[in-house]
């Protein structure tokens, strides 16, 4: 049986015999109406074809109840985990999350910010790219709503914005300390300069090596590396070196776990982690982030875990304070420490 289609809340009110204000309260929060009324509305909705227009009901309100979130890639499991945690924190506070991907592209990032502006979100949480020349879109959006940057810093400081991230000096520091205590000092396999973490983690590694009176060793990589395909990048860089007999007994610290996963794949291809062959190797590989797959590859990856749920909670909490109290005042910077995860690879 085809249900009668109803397009407006006024028509729905007449169809099920409940006032429009009562329907509005119900769609906002089911618990805002009497249980008997909620049951009547549910029974009525089951008999008609009606879709509640969430955005239309918020067009004339001071608050839309929407939080925009922009990340570089949905397929990156770190950002997928971050989004899940942000959504949980936003939902608990009564907000709805609108997600956008920049696809690792500055122009797509600009389009995503424009779309959030067009939707009149109450605020935005952004994991920004490192690309210069797109500062204007953040300035324009920041005039409309508060922005909290998460995981990576914007390429230029933005007045009135806040930052939530991992303290790279600490997280890289505890890994360098562990690797130096348990074997040869690490060689650093950097990530392409796609966000601020690339530079911060490299600088943190250099600082830690100098503090120990050791020379930094930065692995040679292609000068034009600019892809977010970190696993392929790590594999190709490591495979090229191993094919020449370089780093076969080294300790490699990768700037992130996705690069380390590719490097471990290359090492396995060269038989350096082969099981049951009796072939010994002193190669050690470590990463950073505690990627969801890092514990399930062979060998399981020694890494530093970022506190994803904590970062998400800090980002949402900071944004809600800005939404409520305004963007005036000193920028908020909240950095969380990383946690060492010791596994088989190092």
ZAKEKOL-993127 format. One record per residue (C-alpha): residue number from 1; residue in three letters; x, z, y. Coordinates in steps of 0.1 Angstrom, whole numbers, plus 2048, in hexadecimal, padded with zeros to 3 digits. Last residue first. Example, Ala and Ser with C-alpha at 12.3 -4.5 7.8 and 13.67 -1.06 7.14 Angstrom:
2
+------+------+-----+-----+-----+
| resi | resn |   u |   w |   v |
+------+------+-----+-----+-----+
|    2 |  SER | 889 | 847 | 7F5 |
|    1 |  ALA | 87B | 84E | 7D3 |
+------+------+-----+-----+-----+
***
This chain:
346
+------+------+-----+-----+-----+
| resi | resn |   u |   w |   v |
+------+------+-----+-----+-----+
|  346 |  UNK | A64 | 8AD | 7E4 |
|  345 |  UNK | A4C | 896 | 7D2 |
|  344 |  UNK | A3D | 8B1 | 7BB |
|  343 |  UNK | A28 | 8C6 | 7D2 |
|  342 |  UNK | A2D | 8DF | 7EE |
|  341 |  UNK | A13 | 8DF | 809 |
|  340 |  UNK | A1F | 8EE | 82A |
|  339 |  UNK | A04 | 8F7 | 843 |
|  338 |  UNK | A03 | 8E8 | 866 |
|  337 |  UNK | 9FD | 8FC | 885 |
|  336 |  UNK | 9E0 | 8F6 | 89C |
|  335 |  UNK | 9E2 | 8EB | 8C0 |
|  334 |  UNK | 9C8 | 8F2 | 8DB |
|  333 |  UNK | 9CD | 8E2 | 8FD |
|  332 |  UNK | 9B2 | 8E9 | 917 |
|  331 |  UNK | 9B5 | 8D8 | 939 |
|  330 |  UNK | 9B4 | 8F0 | 956 |
|  329 |  UNK | 993 | 8F3 | 969 |
|  328 |  UNK | 976 | 8DC | 971 |
|  327 |  UNK | 966 | 8C7 | 955 |
|  326 |  UNK | 944 | 8D8 | 954 |
|  325 |  UNK | 936 | 8F8 | 946 |
|  324 |  UNK | 91E | 8ED | 92B |
|  323 |  UNK | 92C | 8CB | 922 |
|  322 |  UNK | 950 | 8D8 | 926 |
|  321 |  UNK | 949 | 8F6 | 90F |
|  320 |  UNK | 939 | 8DE | 8F6 |
|  319 |  UNK | 958 | 8C9 | 8F6 |
|  318 |  UNK | 96F | 8E6 | 8EF |
|  317 |  UNK | 959 | 8F1 | 8D2 |
|  316 |  UNK | 957 | 8CE | 8C4 |
|  315 |  UNK | 97D | 8C9 | 8C6 |
|  314 |  UNK | 986 | 8EC | 8B9 |
|  313 |  UNK | 96E | 8E8 | 89B |
|  312 |  UNK | 97C | 8C6 | 893 |
|  311 |  UNK | 9A0 | 8D2 | 895 |
|  310 |  UNK | 997 | 8F0 | 87F |
|  309 |  UNK | 986 | 8DB | 865 |
|  308 |  UNK | 9A5 | 8C4 | 865 |
|  307 |  UNK | 9BF | 8DF | 863 |
|  306 |  UNK | 9DC | 8C7 | 85E |
|  305 |  UNK | 9EE | 8CA | 83D |
|  304 |  UNK | A14 | 8C5 | 83B |
|  303 |  UNK | A21 | 8B1 | 81D |
|  302 |  UNK | A2F | 8B1 | 7FA |
|  301 |  UNK | A1F | 894 | 7E9 |
|  300 |  UNK | A14 | 894 | 7C5 |
|  299 |  UNK | A2C | 87E | 7B1 |
|  298 |  UNK | A18 | 86B | 7A8 |
|  297 |  UNK | 9F9 | 869 | 7BE |
|  296 |  UNK | 9DD | 883 | 7BC |
|  295 |  UNK | 9E9 | 89D | 7D5 |
|  294 |  UNK | 9ED | 884 | 7F2 |
|  293 |  UNK | 9CB | 874 | 7ED |
|  292 |  UNK | 9B9 | 88A | 806 |
|  291 |  UNK | 9D5 | 885 | 820 |
|  290 |  UNK | 9E8 | 8A6 | 825 |
|  289 |  UNK | 9F3 | 89C | 849 |
|  288 |  UNK | A19 | 898 | 846 |
|  287 |  UNK | A30 | 889 | 82C |
|  286 |  UNK | A4C | 890 | 814 |
|  285 |  UNK | A62 | 87B | 7FD |
|  284 |  UNK | A7E | 886 | 7E7 |
|  283 |  UNK | A97 | 870 | 7D5 |
|  282 |  UNK | AAF | 883 | 7BE |
|  281 |  UNK | AA9 | 86C | 7A1 |
|  280 |  UNK | AAD | 870 | 77C |
|  279 |  UNK | AA4 | 856 | 762 |
|  278 |  UNK | A98 | 866 | 742 |
|  277 |  UNK | A7D | 84D | 73F |
|  276 |  UNK | A5F | 864 | 73A |
|  275 |  UNK | A52 | 861 | 75D |
|  274 |  UNK | A5F | 849 | 777 |
|  273 |  UNK | A65 | 857 | 799 |
|  272 |  UNK | A82 | 841 | 7A3 |
|  271 |  UNK | A77 | 824 | 78E |
|  270 |  UNK | A79 | 80A | 7AA |
|  269 |  UNK | A54 | 804 | 7AA |
|  268 |  UNK | A4F | 82A | 7AA |
|  267 |  UNK | A65 | 82D | 7CA |
|  266 |  UNK | A50 | 811 | 7DA |
|  265 |  UNK | A30 | 823 | 7D2 |
|  264 |  UNK | A3F | 843 | 7E0 |
|  263 |  UNK | A47 | 832 | 801 |
|  262 |  UNK | A23 | 825 | 803 |
|  261 |  UNK | A15 | 848 | 7FD |
|  260 |  UNK | A2E | 856 | 817 |
|  259 |  UNK | A22 | 83D | 831 |
|  258 |  UNK | 9FE | 84A | 82B |
|  257 |  UNK | A0B | 86E | 82C |
|  256 |  UNK | A18 | 86C | 84F |
|  255 |  UNK | A39 | 86C | 862 |
|  254 |  UNK | A4C | 868 | 841 |
|  253 |  UNK | A68 | 880 | 838 |
|  252 |  UNK | A80 | 870 | 81F |
|  251 |  UNK | A9A | 884 | 80C |
|  250 |  UNK | AB4 | 86C | 7FE |
|  249 |  UNK | ABF | 863 | 7DB |
|  248 |  UNK | AB4 | 83E | 7DB |
|  247 |  UNK | AB7 | 83D | 801 |
|  246 |  UNK | AC8 | 81B | 801 |
|  245 |  UNK | ACE | 806 | 7E2 |
|  244 |  UNK | AC5 | 7E5 | 7F3 |
|  243 |  UNK | AA4 | 7E2 | 7E0 |
|  242 |  UNK | A9E | 807 | 7EA |
|  241 |  UNK | AA0 | 7FE | 80F |
|  240 |  UNK | A87 | 7E0 | 80D |
|  239 |  UNK | A6F | 7F4 | 7F6 |
|  238 |  UNK | A6F | 811 | 80F |
|  237 |  UNK | A65 | 7FC | 82D |
|  236 |  UNK | A4C | 7E7 | 819 |
|  235 |  UNK | A3C | 805 | 809 |
|  234 |  UNK | A39 | 81A | 828 |
|  233 |  UNK | A2A | 7FD | 83C |
|  232 |  UNK | A12 | 7F5 | 820 |
|  231 |  UNK | A06 | 819 | 81F |
|  230 |  UNK | A05 | 81A | 845 |
|  229 |  UNK | 9ED | 7FD | 84A |
|  228 |  UNK | 9E7 | 807 | 86E |
|  227 |  UNK | 9FF | 7EB | 877 |
|  226 |  UNK | A17 | 7E9 | 894 |
|  225 |  UNK | A3A | 7E4 | 885 |
|  224 |  UNK | A4C | 7CC | 89C |
|  223 |  UNK | A6F | 7DC | 899 |
|  222 |  UNK | A6D | 7DC | 873 |
|  221 |  UNK | A7A | 7FE | 867 |
|  220 |  UNK | A9D | 80E | 865 |
|  219 |  UNK | A9A | 832 | 85A |
|  218 |  UNK | AA2 | 84D | 874 |
|  217 |  UNK | ABD | 865 | 86A |
|  216 |  UNK | AC1 | 882 | 883 |
|  215 |  UNK | AE3 | 892 | 883 |
|  214 |  UNK | AE4 | 8B7 | 878 |
|  213 |  UNK | AED | 8D5 | 88D |
|  212 |  UNK | ACE | 8E7 | 881 |
|  211 |  UNK | ABD | 8E6 | 8A3 |
|  210 |  UNK | AC7 | 8C1 | 8A5 |
|  209 |  UNK | AB3 | 8BA | 885 |
|  208 |  UNK | A94 | 8CC | 892 |
|  207 |  UNK | A95 | 8BA | 8B3 |
|  206 |  UNK | A99 | 898 | 8A2 |
|  205 |  UNK | A7B | 89F | 88B |
|  204 |  UNK | A66 | 8AB | 8A8 |
|  203 |  UNK | A6E | 88B | 8BC |
|  202 |  UNK | A63 | 876 | 89E |
|  201 |  UNK | A43 | 88A | 89B |
|  200 |  UNK | A3B | 888 | 8C0 |
|  199 |  UNK | A42 | 862 | 8C1 |
|  198 |  UNK | A2B | 858 | 8A5 |
|  197 |  UNK | A12 | 874 | 8AD |
|  196 |  UNK | A0A | 863 | 8CE |
|  195 |  UNK | 9F9 | 846 | 8BF |
|  194 |  UNK | A02 | 823 | 8B1 |
|  193 |  UNK | A28 | 825 | 8B4 |
|  192 |  UNK | A2D | 81B | 88F |
|  191 |  UNK | A35 | 839 | 879 |
|  190 |  UNK | A58 | 847 | 874 |
|  189 |  UNK | A6B | 84A | 853 |
|  188 |  UNK | A82 | 868 | 85A |
|  187 |  UNK | AA0 | 86F | 844 |
|  186 |  UNK | A9F | 893 | 838 |
|  185 |  UNK | ABC | 8AB | 834 |
|  184 |  UNK | AC8 | 8AD | 80F |
|  183 |  UNK | AB7 | 8C7 | 7F9 |
|  182 |  UNK | AA2 | 8E7 | 7F8 |
|  181 |  UNK | AA9 | 8F8 | 819 |
|  180 |  UNK | AAB | 8D8 | 82D |
|  179 |  UNK | A89 | 8CC | 81F |
|  178 |  UNK | A78 | 8ED | 827 |
|  177 |  UNK | A85 | 8EF | 84A |
|  176 |  UNK | A7C | 8CA | 851 |
|  175 |  UNK | A59 | 8D1 | 844 |
|  174 |  UNK | A55 | 8F0 | 859 |
|  173 |  UNK | A61 | 8DE | 878 |
|  172 |  UNK | A4B | 8C0 | 873 |
|  171 |  UNK | A2D | 8D6 | 874 |
|  170 |  UNK | A3A | 8EC | 890 |
|  169 |  UNK | A45 | 8D1 | 8A8 |
|  168 |  UNK | A26 | 8BD | 89F |
|  167 |  UNK | A0E | 8D8 | 8AB |
|  166 |  UNK | 9EE | 8C9 | 89D |
|  165 |  UNK | 9D4 | 8BD | 8B5 |
|  164 |  UNK | 9B8 | 8C4 | 8CF |
|  163 |  UNK | 9BC | 8B6 | 8F2 |
|  162 |  UNK | 9A6 | 8BB | 911 |
|  161 |  UNK | 99C | 8A3 | 92D |
|  160 |  UNK | 997 | 8AC | 951 |
|  159 |  UNK | 9B2 | 895 | 95F |
|  158 |  UNK | 9BD | 87C | 945 |
|  157 |  UNK | 9E2 | 87B | 93C |
|  156 |  UNK | 9EE | 858 | 932 |
|  155 |  UNK | 9F3 | 84B | 90E |
|  154 |  UNK | 9D7 | 861 | 902 |
|  153 |  UNK | 9E1 | 87E | 8EB |
|  152 |  UNK | 9DC | 87C | 8C5 |
|  151 |  UNK | 9C9 | 892 | 8AC |
|  150 |  UNK | 9AB | 898 | 8C4 |
|  149 |  UNK | 9A4 | 88E | 8E8 |
|  148 |  UNK | 987 | 8A1 | 8F7 |
|  147 |  UNK | 974 | 88D | 911 |
|  146 |  UNK | 95A | 89B | 929 |
|  145 |  UNK | 93E | 884 | 936 |
|  144 |  UNK | 938 | 869 | 950 |
|  143 |  UNK | 958 | 86B | 965 |
|  142 |  UNK | 96C | 86E | 945 |
|  141 |  UNK | 95D | 84D | 93A |
|  140 |  UNK | 96B | 83B | 959 |
|  139 |  UNK | 98E | 84C | 956 |
|  138 |  UNK | 98E | 845 | 931 |
|  137 |  UNK | 986 | 820 | 937 |
|  136 |  UNK | 9A1 | 81E | 952 |
|  135 |  UNK | 9BD | 82A | 93B |
|  134 |  UNK | 9BB | 809 | 927 |
|  133 |  UNK | 9DD | 7FC | 932 |
|  132 |  UNK | 9F3 | 80E | 919 |
|  131 |  UNK | 9ED | 80E | 8F4 |
|  130 |  UNK | 9F3 | 82F | 8E2 |
|  129 |  UNK | 9D1 | 831 | 8D2 |
|  128 |  UNK | 9B9 | 84D | 8D7 |
|  127 |  UNK | 9A7 | 865 | 8BF |
|  126 |  UNK | 989 | 86B | 8D5 |
|  125 |  UNK | 96E | 887 | 8D7 |
|  124 |  UNK | 953 | 87E | 8F0 |
|  123 |  UNK | 939 | 88F | 906 |
|  122 |  UNK | 914 | 891 | 90E |
|  121 |  UNK | 90F | 86D | 903 |
|  120 |  UNK | 8FE | 856 | 91C |
|  119 |  UNK | 8FA | 839 | 903 |
|  118 |  UNK | 909 | 820 | 91A |
|  117 |  UNK | 928 | 837 | 91F |
|  116 |  UNK | 92C | 839 | 8F9 |
|  115 |  UNK | 92B | 813 | 8F7 |
|  114 |  UNK | 945 | 810 | 913 |
|  113 |  UNK | 95C | 828 | 8FF |
|  112 |  UNK | 958 | 813 | 8E0 |
|  111 |  UNK | 960 | 7F3 | 8F4 |
|  110 |  UNK | 980 | 802 | 901 |
|  109 |  UNK | 98B | 80D | 8DE |
|  108 |  UNK | 983 | 7E9 | 8D2 |
|  107 |  UNK | 99A | 7DC | 8ED |
|  106 |  UNK | 9B5 | 7F5 | 8E4 |
|  105 |  UNK | 9B4 | 7EB | 8BE |
|  104 |  UNK | 9BA | 804 | 8A2 |
|  103 |  UNK | 997 | 7FB | 896 |
|  102 |  UNK | 989 | 80E | 8B4 |
|  101 |  UNK | 96F | 81E | 89E |
|  100 |  UNK | 94F | 82D | 8AC |
|   99 |  UNK | 93B | 84B | 8A1 |
|   98 |  UNK | 91C | 85A | 8B1 |
|   97 |  UNK | 918 | 87F | 8A8 |
|   96 |  UNK | 8F7 | 892 | 8AD |
|   95 |  UNK | 8F8 | 8B4 | 8BD |
|   94 |  UNK | 8E6 | 8D4 | 8B3 |
|   93 |  UNK | 906 | 8EB | 8B2 |
|   92 |  UNK | 906 | 8EA | 88C |
|   91 |  UNK | 903 | 8C4 | 88E |
|   90 |  UNK | 922 | 8C2 | 8A4 |
|   89 |  UNK | 937 | 8D8 | 88C |
|   88 |  UNK | 92C | 8C4 | 86D |
|   87 |  UNK | 931 | 8A3 | 87F |
|   86 |  UNK | 954 | 8AD | 88A |
|   85 |  UNK | 95D | 8B7 | 866 |
|   84 |  UNK | 951 | 896 | 858 |
|   83 |  UNK | 962 | 883 | 873 |
|   82 |  UNK | 983 | 895 | 86C |
|   81 |  UNK | 981 | 88E | 847 |
|   80 |  UNK | 97B | 869 | 84E |
|   79 |  UNK | 998 | 86A | 867 |
|   78 |  UNK | 9AF | 876 | 84D |
|   77 |  UNK | 9A0 | 85F | 833 |
|   76 |  UNK | 9A9 | 840 | 848 |
|   75 |  UNK | 98D | 828 | 841 |
|   74 |  UNK | 97A | 831 | 860 |
|   73 |  UNK | 996 | 825 | 876 |
|   72 |  UNK | 9A3 | 82D | 899 |
|   71 |  UNK | 98B | 849 | 8A1 |
|   70 |  UNK | 970 | 84B | 8BC |
|   69 |  UNK | 956 | 867 | 8BD |
|   68 |  UNK | 938 | 869 | 8D4 |
|   67 |  UNK | 923 | 888 | 8D7 |
|   66 |  UNK | 8FD | 884 | 8DC |
|   65 |  UNK | 8E4 | 89F | 8E6 |
|   64 |  UNK | 8D7 | 888 | 901 |
|   63 |  UNK | 8DA | 8A2 | 91C |
|   62 |  UNK | 8CB | 8A0 | 93F |
|   61 |  UNK | 8AD | 88F | 930 |
|   60 |  UNK | 89D | 86E | 93B |
|   59 |  UNK | 8AC | 858 | 91F |
|   58 |  UNK | 8A9 | 873 | 904 |
|   57 |  UNK | 888 | 869 | 8F4 |
|   56 |  UNK | 894 | 844 | 8F2 |
|   55 |  UNK | 8B3 | 84E | 8DF |
|   54 |  UNK | 8A2 | 85F | 8C2 |
|   53 |  UNK | 887 | 845 | 8BD |
|   52 |  UNK | 873 | 854 | 8A0 |
|   51 |  UNK | 86A | 839 | 887 |
|   50 |  UNK | 845 | 837 | 87D |
|   49 |  UNK | 836 | 825 | 85F |
|   48 |  UNK | 818 | 83B | 857 |
|   47 |  UNK | 80A | 851 | 83A |
|   46 |  UNK | 828 | 867 | 834 |
|   45 |  UNK | 82A | 86E | 85A |
|   44 |  UNK | 808 | 87E | 858 |
|   43 |  UNK | 812 | 895 | 83C |
|   42 |  UNK | 831 | 89F | 84E |
|   41 |  UNK | 81E | 8A5 | 86E |
|   40 |  UNK | 804 | 8BB | 85D |
|   39 |  UNK | 820 | 8CE | 84B |
|   38 |  UNK | 832 | 8D4 | 86C |
|   37 |  UNK | 811 | 8E1 | 87B |
|   36 |  UNK | 80C | 8FA | 85F |
|   35 |  UNK | 830 | 905 | 863 |
|   34 |  UNK | 82B | 90B | 888 |
|   33 |  UNK | 841 | 8F6 | 89F |
|   32 |  UNK | 864 | 8FB | 8AB |
|   31 |  UNK | 871 | 8FD | 887 |
|   30 |  UNK | 86F | 8D7 | 884 |
|   29 |  UNK | 888 | 8D4 | 8A1 |
|   28 |  UNK | 88A | 8B6 | 8B8 |
|   27 |  UNK | 872 | 8A1 | 8A4 |
|   26 |  UNK | 859 | 8BE | 8A2 |
|   25 |  UNK | 85C | 8C6 | 8C7 |
|   24 |  UNK | 854 | 8A2 | 8D0 |
|   23 |  UNK | 837 | 8A2 | 8B8 |
|   22 |  UNK | 829 | 8C1 | 8C9 |
|   21 |  UNK | 82D | 8B1 | 8EB |
|   20 |  UNK | 81A | 892 | 8DD |
|   19 |  UNK | 7FC | 8A7 | 8D1 |
|   18 |  UNK | 7F4 | 8A6 | 8AC |
|   17 |  UNK | 7D7 | 893 | 89C |
|   16 |  UNK | 7E9 | 87E | 884 |
|   15 |  UNK | 7E1 | 85B | 891 |
|   14 |  UNK | 7DB | 866 | 8B6 |
|   13 |  UNK | 7FD | 876 | 8B8 |
|   12 |  UNK | 80D | 858 | 8A7 |
|   11 |  UNK | 7FE | 841 | 8C0 |
|   10 |  UNK | 80D | 856 | 8DD |
|    9 |  UNK | 82E | 857 | 8CA |
|    8 |  UNK | 830 | 832 | 8CB |
|    7 |  UNK | 836 | 817 | 8B1 |
|    6 |  UNK | 81E | 81E | 895 |
|    5 |  UNK | 81E | 807 | 876 |
|    4 |  UNK | 801 | 80C | 85E |
|    3 |  UNK | 80E | 812 | 83B |
|    2 |  UNK | 80E | 7F6 | 822 |
|    1 |  UNK | 800 | 800 | 800 |
+------+------+-----+-----+-----+
***
